[in-house]
């Protein structure tokens, strides 16, 4: 998780704010994907840390999967 946050140069406390800046949304999307698919966290658990609803987490995770597919450097960072 820290690697993704570092990649997007996001202050960790910003993840808990309802902010739709593009880079922050991308960071949240990748984090949601990793947390949901690789760490087995629930949508509600992730949502509590990212100010997203459980369905918002699912949508963000889908976008995050696409971002990982197209960004080889980011994919290596998360071990995929």
BELSUL-V204821 format. One record per helix or strand. SS is the DSSP state (@ for helix, = for strand). FROM is the first residue (numbers start at 1). TO is the last residue. Records with the same first field share a line. If there is no record, write none. Layout:
BEGIN
SS = FROM-TO  FROM-TO
END
This chain:
BEGIN
@ = 2-7  12-16  22-38  43-50  54-70  72-77
END
